[in-house]
Amino acid sequence: MQHVPAAHPYTRSISGPAATFLPDPAVPGAPAGQWWPPTALRPEWVAEATDHVDVVHLHFGFEHLTPAQARAWVSALRRHRVGLAFTVHDLVNPHLRDQRGHEDLLDVLVPAADVLTTLTSGAAARIRQRWGREAVVHPHPLVVAPAWVERPRRTASVWTVGVHLKSLRANIDLDAVLRAIEVVRELGDAVLRVHVHADVLDTGHPRHDPRLATILAAHGGHVDVRVHDPLDDAALWSDLLATDLALLPYRHGTHSGWLEMCHDLGTEVLAADVGDLNEQHPIRSYTSLDDLAGRLVAAHEAHRAGIRPERPSAAARLAERDIVARLHTSLHRDLARRVGG
């Protein structure tokens, strides 16, 4: 059983103890631990791995392929009797502005998969409508380490809204962040904590946006800008435990692992009304910049009234993770029997 990628937190979470978990094949010329672009998506790897791999489960990391390359990979799987499971995380790719290439790849991979899964019934409905395929629906499992699920949240005298821009992937809407700054300043007892990776400050960075200068210049009592390299898990989870409301300013998307992380830590979420985010967990969502402003004000008022989002227990999230892991183990075993028979 080969997950693609194997090193991703989601993949590790759905791999139960009964599964044989294979690491990502080494990427030629890449540093140790780098899984992209996945070597397992090469037809040559399929030919070499056929003696110890009976099923490949694809999740992420295929956007570098052309449709012709994807078809060649699928043909290699068929030729060597290796089953293909595919979890459709992204009907819309958050890393891309132009979706045509992604859609072309889905037109190859979705019909070719022996088993399809996805995270919400809304996504499954669109898969059914577009390709006539049924996808097994299961929830997104636990994201953070179990010990953190019930770690105490930190409180402060001001209401804290947090937004992590990271390296400005293609679906980040900076206009929403600028509008949030305006609203937070008007609220008075609130602060907007903006995280951004140092690389996008370089004007030569492919995703540098000149509007960043406006955000970075917005230091003051109500805006806290933090420029840094990617945070490790402990630093990120600590930050979210001290964040009252996480803003997800997405232009497009389907599902969100970030939303799941906030759910685990008890951080309320305000997100753009895209994809099926609001089906993952109860969240506040907005449809326009004006709506964003109103939702921020409403969330602030609810917080002042002592209303907090319901936080899951570690036991509940672990039980859910075990159910999802058993589901995948069963799917993989059934598929291995079918293709090997």
Residue pairs with C-beta under 8 A, 6 or more apart in sequence:
1 19
1 20
1 21
1 22
1 53
1 54
1 55
1 57
1 332
1 336
2 22
2 40
2 49
2 53
2 55
2 56
2 57
3 11
3 15
3 21
3 22
3 56
3 57
3 59
4 24
4 38
4 40
4 41
4 56
4 57
4 58
4 59
4 60
4 61
4 62
5 11
5 24
5 35
5 36
5 38
5 59
5 60
5 61
6 12
6 21
6 22
6 23
6 24
6 35
7 23
7 24
7 33
7 35
8 35
8 59
8 60
9 143
9 257
10 59
10 89
10 140
10 141
10 143
10 257
11 57
11 59
12 21
13 141
13 142
13 143
13 321
13 324
13 325
14 141
14 321
14 324
14 325
14 328
15 21
15 325
15 328
16 322
16 325
16 326
16 328
16 329
17 325
18 329
19 325
19 328
19 329
19 332
22 52
22 53
24 35
24 38
24 39
24 40
25 38
25 39
25 40
25 45
25 49
26 32
26 39
27 34
27 35
27 36
27 37
27 38
27 39
28 39
30 36
35 61
36 61
36 64
37 61
37 64
38 61
38 62
39 45
40 46
40 49
40 56
41 58
41 61
41 62
41 65
41 69
41 73
42 73
43 72
43 73
43 75
43 76
46 53
46 56
46 73
46 76
46 77
46 79
46 80
46 82
47 76
47 80
49 82
50 80
50 81
50 82
53 82
54 81
54 82
54 83
54 336
54 339
54 340
55 82
55 83
55 84
55 85
55 332
55 335
55 336
55 339
56 77
56 82
56 83
56 84
56 85
57 84
57 85
57 86
57 87
57 328
57 332
58 84
58 85
58 86
58 87
58 109
58 113
59 87
59 89
60 89
60 90
62 70
62 105
62 109
63 93
63 95
63 96
63 101
63 102
63 105
65 73
65 105
67 104
67 105
67 107
67 108
70 105
70 108
70 109
71 108
74 84
74 108
74 109
74 112
76 82
77 83
77 84
81 339
81 340
82 339
83 114
83 115
83 332
83 335
83 336
83 338
83 339
84 112
84 113
84 114
84 115
85 113
85 114
85 115
85 116
85 117
85 331
85 332
85 335
86 109
86 110
86 113
86 115
86 116
86 117
87 116
87 117
87 118
87 119
88 106
88 110
88 116
88 117
88 118
88 123
88 127
88 135
88 254
89 118
89 119
89 254
89 255
90 102
90 253
90 254
90 255
91 106
91 123
91 126
91 127
91 254
91 275
92 99
92 102
92 252
92 253
92 254
92 274
92 275
93 99
93 102
94 169
94 170
94 171
94 250
94 252
94 253
94 254
95 169
95 170
95 171
96 102
96 170
97 170
99 252
107 131
110 116
110 127
110 130
110 131
110 133
111 131
111 133
113 133
114 335
114 338
114 339
115 136
115 331
115 335
116 127
116 133
116 134
116 135
116 136
117 135
117 136
117 137
117 138
117 328
117 331
118 124
118 127
118 135
118 136
118 137
119 137
119 138
119 139
119 140
119 255
119 276
119 280
120 137
120 255
120 276
120 279
120 280
121 137
121 279
122 275
122 276
122 279
123 135
123 137
123 254
123 255
123 275
123 276
124 134
124 135
124 137
127 133
127 134
127 135
128 134
128 135
136 327
136 331
138 323
138 324
138 327
139 280
139 320
139 324
140 255
140 257
140 260
140 280
141 317
141 320
141 321
141 324
141 325
142 149
142 260
142 264
142 317
142 318
142 320
142 321
143 257
143 260
143 261
143 264
144 233
144 237
144 261
144 264
144 265
145 233
145 237
146 314
146 317
146 318
147 314
148 237
148 241
148 264
148 265
149 264
149 265
149 311
149 312
149 313
149 314
149 317
150 311
150 313
150 314
151 237
151 241
151 265
152 241
153 241
153 242
153 265
153 266
154 241
154 242
156 242
157 189
158 189
158 190
158 191
159 187
159 189
159 190
159 191
159 244
159 245
159 300
159 303
159 304
160 190
160 191
160 193
160 242
160 243
160 244
160 245
161 180
161 184
161 190
161 191
161 192
161 193
161 243
161 244
161 245
161 246
161 247
161 270
161 296
162 192
162 193
162 195
162 239
162 240
162 243
162 245
162 246
162 247
162 267
163 177
163 180
163 192
163 193
163 194
163 195
163 246
163 247
163 248
163 249
164 195
164 236
164 246
164 258
165 172
165 174
165 177
165 194
165 195
165 196
165 197
165 200
166 195
166 196
166 197
166 230
167 197
167 199
167 200
167 205
167 207
168 174
168 196
168 200
168 207
168 208
168 209
168 212
169 207
170 207
170 251
171 250
171 251
171 252
171 253
172 249
172 250
172 251
173 249
173 250
173 251
173 272
174 209
174 211
174 212
174 215
174 249
175 211
175 289
176 247
176 249
176 272
176 289
176 292
177 194
177 215
177 247
177 249
178 211
178 214
178 215
179 289
179 292
179 293
180 192
180 247
180 249
180 292
180 296
181 192
181 215
181 218
181 222
181 223
182 293
183 292
183 293
183 296
183 297
184 190
184 191
184 192
184 222
184 223
184 296
185 222
185 223
187 222
187 296
187 297
187 300
190 222
190 300
191 221
191 222
191 223
191 224
192 222
192 223
192 224
192 247
193 224
193 226
193 239
193 243
194 215
194 218
194 223
194 224
194 225
194 226
195 226
195 228
195 231
195 239
196 212
196 215
196 216
196 225
196 226
196 227
197 227
197 228
197 229
197 230
198 227
198 228
198 229
199 205
200 207
200 208
200 209
200 212
201 208
201 212
201 216
201 227
202 208
215 223
215 225
216 225
216 227
218 225
219 225
231 239
236 261
237 261
237 265
240 246
240 261
240 262
240 265
240 267
241 265
241 266
241 267
243 267
244 267
244 268
244 303
245 267
245 268
245 269
245 270
245 284
245 296
245 299
245 303
246 258
246 262
246 267
246 268
246 269
246 270
247 270
247 271
248 256
248 258
248 259
248 269
248 270
248 271
248 272
248 277
249 272
250 256
250 271
250 272
250 274
250 277
251 272
251 274
252 274
252 275
253 274
253 275
253 277
254 274
254 275
254 276
255 275
255 276
255 277
255 280
256 271
256 275
256 277
256 280
259 269
259 271
259 277
259 280
259 281
259 283
260 280
260 281
262 268
262 269
263 269
263 280
263 281
263 311
263 312
264 312
264 317
265 311
266 308
266 309
266 311
267 309
268 283
268 284
268 299
268 308
268 309
269 281
269 283
269 284
270 283
270 284
270 285
270 286
270 292
270 295
270 296
270 299
271 277
271 278
271 283
271 284
271 285
271 286
272 285
272 286
272 287
273 285
273 286
273 287
277 283
277 285
278 285
282 309
282 310
284 295
284 298
284 299
285 295
286 292
286 294
286 295
